[in-house]
Amino acid sequence: MKTNSKKIGGDILEKKKTYLYLKSQELLRVDEKAKMLTLFSSEIDKVEKIKKIISIYFESGAVDSAKEEVKRFTSEANRYLSRLENSAAKQKLQRFSEMLLNRNT
């Protein structure tokens, strides 16, 4: 059975340039960027690689930046939702928006 949940570190192992990756590159010092690039493209132990990259994401401030962007976009979406007439669809969208804002992963 296939699930819709994402595997932690999957984007790292697939070497995807996600928001966290790009924001880290923007926020890191030149020497830290080079270290991250080397680590990102390395073929070291998968678990170790994921732990190290995630640590960089937190230490660089990229995770906090991503959380702020989610809040900003959620707020903007809710402003648009507030213009809609009350309906079951509006309530579902508001609950969905709240769920996205409060999820842990």
DRENDO-1510 file (C-alpha; in Angstrom, 1 decimal, always signed):
<recs>
REC; n; res; u; v; w
REC; 1; MET; +0.0; +0.0; +0.0 .
REC; 2; LYS; +1.4; +3.4; -1.0 .
REC; 3; THR; +1.2; +6.3; +1.5 .
REC; 4; ASN; +1.3; +10.0; +0.8 .
REC; 5; SER; +3.8; +10.7; +3.7 .
REC; 6; LYS; +7.2; +11.8; +2.7 .
REC; 7; LYS; +10.3; +10.0; +3.9 .
REC; 8; ILE; +12.5; +12.2; +6.1 .
REC; 9; GLY; +15.6; +13.0; +4.2 .
REC; 10; GLY; +14.3; +11.8; +0.9 .
REC; 11; ASP; +15.0; +15.1; -0.9 .
REC; 12; ILE; +18.5; +15.1; +0.5 .
REC; 13; LEU; +19.3; +11.7; -0.8 .
REC; 14; GLU; +17.8; +12.6; -4.2 .
REC; 15; LYS; +19.9; +15.8; -4.1 .
REC; 16; LYS; +16.9; +18.0; -4.7 .
REC; 17; LYS; +17.4; +21.7; -4.4 .
REC; 18; THR; +14.6; +22.5; -2.0 .
REC; 19; TYR; +13.7; +25.7; -0.2 .
REC; 20; LEU; +15.8; +24.6; +2.8 .
REC; 21; TYR; +18.8; +23.8; +0.6 .
REC; 22; LEU; +18.6; +27.1; -1.3 .
REC; 23; LYS; +18.0; +29.2; +1.8 .
REC; 24; SER; +20.9; +27.6; +3.6 .
REC; 25; GLN; +23.1; +28.4; +0.7 .
REC; 26; GLU; +21.9; +32.0; +0.9 .
REC; 27; LEU; +22.5; +32.3; +4.6 .
REC; 28; LEU; +25.8; +30.4; +5.0 .
REC; 29; ARG; +29.3; +31.9; +4.9 .
REC; 30; VAL; +31.4; +31.0; +1.9 .
REC; 31; ASP; +33.4; +28.3; +3.7 .
REC; 32; GLU; +30.2; +26.8; +5.1 .
REC; 33; LYS; +28.6; +26.8; +1.7 .
REC; 34; ALA; +31.5; +24.8; +0.2 .
REC; 35; LYS; +31.3; +22.3; +3.1 .
REC; 36; MET; +27.6; +21.9; +2.6 .
REC; 37; LEU; +28.0; +21.4; -1.2 .
REC; 38; THR; +30.6; +18.8; -0.7 .
REC; 39; LEU; +28.5; +17.0; +1.9 .
REC; 40; PHE; +25.3; +17.3; -0.2 .
REC; 41; SER; +27.0; +15.6; -3.2 .
REC; 42; SER; +28.9; +13.0; -1.2 .
REC; 43; GLU; +28.0; +9.3; -1.0 .
REC; 44; ILE; +28.6; +8.9; +2.7 .
REC; 45; ASP; +26.3; +6.8; +5.0 .
REC; 46; LYS; +22.7; +7.9; +4.2 .
REC; 47; VAL; +21.6; +8.3; +7.8 .
REC; 48; GLU; +24.7; +10.3; +8.7 .
REC; 49; LYS; +24.3; +12.5; +5.6 .
REC; 50; ILE; +20.7; +13.3; +6.4 .
REC; 51; LYS; +21.5; +14.2; +10.1 .
REC; 52; LYS; +24.4; +16.5; +9.0 .
REC; 53; ILE; +22.4; +18.3; +6.3 .
REC; 54; ILE; +19.3; +18.7; +8.6 .
REC; 55; SER; +21.6; +20.1; +11.2 .
REC; 56; ILE; +23.0; +22.7; +8.7 .
REC; 57; TYR; +19.4; +23.6; +7.8 .
REC; 58; PHE; +18.6; +24.4; +11.4 .
REC; 59; GLU; +22.0; +26.1; +12.2 .
REC; 60; SER; +21.9; +28.3; +9.1 .
REC; 61; GLY; +18.4; +29.6; +10.0 .
REC; 62; ALA; +16.8; +28.1; +6.9 .
REC; 63; VAL; +14.2; +26.2; +9.0 .
REC; 64; ASP; +13.1; +29.3; +10.8 .
REC; 65; SER; +12.9; +31.1; +7.5 .
REC; 66; ALA; +10.8; +28.4; +6.0 .
REC; 67; LYS; +8.4; +28.5; +9.0 .
REC; 68; GLU; +8.1; +32.3; +8.6 .
REC; 69; GLU; +7.3; +31.9; +4.9 .
REC; 70; VAL; +4.6; +29.3; +5.7 .
REC; 71; LYS; +3.1; +31.7; +8.2 .
REC; 72; ARG; +3.2; +34.6; +5.7 .
REC; 73; PHE; +1.6; +32.6; +2.9 .
REC; 74; THR; -1.0; +31.1; +5.2 .
REC; 75; SER; -1.9; +34.6; +6.4 .
REC; 76; GLU; -2.3; +35.7; +2.8 .
REC; 77; ALA; -4.4; +32.7; +1.9 .
REC; 78; ASN; -6.6; +33.3; +4.9 .
REC; 79; ARG; -7.2; +36.9; +3.8 .
REC; 80; TYR; -8.5; +35.7; +0.5 .
REC; 81; LEU; -10.6; +33.1; +2.3 .
REC; 82; SER; -12.2; +35.7; +4.5 .
REC; 83; ARG; -13.7; +37.3; +1.4 .
REC; 84; LEU; -15.7; +34.2; +0.6 .
REC; 85; GLU; -19.2; +33.7; +1.7 .
REC; 86; ASN; -19.6; +31.3; +4.6 .
REC; 87; SER; -19.9; +27.8; +3.3 .
REC; 88; ALA; -18.9; +24.2; +3.9 .
REC; 89; ALA; -16.1; +24.6; +1.3 .
REC; 90; LYS; -14.8; +27.7; +3.0 .
REC; 91; GLN; -14.7; +26.0; +6.4 .
REC; 92; LYS; -12.9; +23.0; +4.9 .
REC; 93; LEU; -10.3; +25.3; +3.3 .
REC; 94; GLN; -9.8; +27.1; +6.7 .
REC; 95; ARG; -9.3; +23.8; +8.5 .
REC; 96; PHE; -6.9; +22.7; +5.8 .
REC; 97; SER; -5.0; +26.0; +6.1 .
REC; 98; GLU; -4.7; +25.6; +9.9 .
REC; 99; MET; -3.6; +22.0; +9.5 .
REC; 100; LEU; -0.8; +23.0; +7.2 .
REC; 101; LEU; +0.3; +25.8; +9.4 .
REC; 102; ASN; +0.5; +23.6; +12.5 .
REC; 103; ARG; +2.0; +20.4; +11.1 .
REC; 104; ASN; +5.3; +19.3; +12.5 .
REC; 105; THR; +7.1; +18.1; +9.4 .
</recs>
